[in-house]
C-alpha cells in the first residue's frame, strides 16, 4: 500500500477518490481534481488558464484536469534540473544505485495503487495495468546494476609512462515525452536510466493519463532522489516545442505517433540534441500451416486484442500462409468470446479505447476496409457494454481478405482490429512484411526450425518472435524497432539506452617514472569513499 504521506498527496491530485464524489458535484470535482507540476521537488499547481479535462475512458466522467504548463513553469523545471545536475552528477554511483534499489521496492509496494490509477485514466484492465507497471519495474531493476553497466575502459602503457582510460559521463539535463498507452512503463524506460547515469530529467507525460508518472515521481523522491533531479511538466504542442528548443536540454526520448516523432526528431536534432524516437508500427504475425494450431490462434487473439489493441507491439496483421487460411473461422470464434467491459470489472479481457476521438477514428478505418472490398468477419462497432453506455468501447474486429493497398492496412489503427492477409508461400509473406514501411516487430508461428531460421534471416524488422507474438525484449537487451518505426542512433534501454544517456570521456595521462618519489607508508585499510 501507499504510505500515508503518498496517499495524502496523490489522492486529491489524481482522482483515486471514489468517482461518486465527482458525480455528485462536478463543480467541486473541477476544483479538487487538478494535476500539478513537479518543479524542484515540489508539487505545485499551475497558474495556467488552459486546462485539459481528463475523462475515465469507460464512463467519460471527469477524473482530473491537466494543465498546459506556462512557459515560466517549464523554464523553472529546466532551471531546477540544471542546478541539480551540478551535485547529482558528482554523487557517487553507489548512492545513485541505492536510490534505485529503494525505488524498485516502493514500486512493488504500490503496485495495486498504480494499476488502479492506470485503469482509471487509461482504461486498460487491471491485469494489463499491472503488466504495464511490471515491465517498467524491470527497467528500474536493471538500472540497479549500474555499477557494472557504467564501467569504462582502460589501457595502461599505451606508450612509455602513458596510460589511457575512458569513462561514461552524464550528459546534463535530459527530457522525455511519453504516450498514453503505457503510462507507467514508458516513463520508466526513460528517467530511471537517465538519473542513475547521473543526468537530471524533465518529463512530459501524456496529458491523457499523467497520474502514474506523477505517482512514480513521488516514489522516486521518497526513495531519495534529490530535489530537481526529476521534474514534470504538462501540455501538448507548446510543451513539446519548448523541450525541442530549450538550449539546456541535451537529449530527448520520445515514444508516440509518427507525425509527432518526426517533428521532435527533426526539431530537436536541428537544435543539436540527441533524440531517440519510437514511433508507429504495423506488426505482422505470419502463420505457417505447420504451426501448433491451438496455441497460435490463442496467441493471435491475445496479441491483437489485448489492451484494446493500443500497443505499439500489438499484432495488427495476421498473414495466413497456404492452408492456414482455413483457420480464420476458428480465429473469429475465439475473438467473439472475449469479455469487453470496464477495466476494473472481474473477468475483463479488454477495456475501452482512450477517447471518443480514437473510437471514431478506429471505426472509420474499419469502414474504409469494407468500402475497399475487404470482408468484415467480426464487427466490434456498436458494441453494447451494460452499465457503461457512455464508454469508448470497440469490440474485437477482424477484417479478412485485406490487401496492402487498403487504408486499413497502411494506417496504424491502434485499436482492437486484426487485419487478415493471405499468402500462398512464406516467401510471399516475407515480401509483404518487407514492403511495409514499419519495422517495430513481427512474429512467425511454425514448428519448423528451418522455416523459422529463414524467416528471422530475411525479414527486415527490428524485433522478431518465433512462436512469440509480442517479442518485446527484457531490459538486458534493447528495444530495437527499426526502419519507419524508429528515428535516432541509440534505442531504448539495455546497452543502447545506457549509450544514449551517457557520453564517453577519454583521458590520457603521462607520469614519468623518474619523477616518482618515496612517500610515507599508509598502513590503514583504504576506505574507498
Helices and strands as residue ranges (DSSP letters): H 4-14, H 19-24, H 26-32, E 37-39, E 42-44, E 51-55, E 62-67, H 71-88, H 93-109, H 111-122, H 126-143, H 146-149, E 153-159, E 162-170, E 173-177, H 185-196, E 200-204, H 211-222, E 230-233, H 237-245, E 249-255, H 258-270, E 274-278, E 283-287, H 293-305, G 306-309, E 315-321, G 322-327, H 328-336, H 356-371, E 375-378, E 397-400, H 407-410, E 417-423, H 426-435, E 438-439, E 442-445, H 449-458, E 464-466, E 482-483, E 486-487, H 494-500, E 502-510, G 513-515
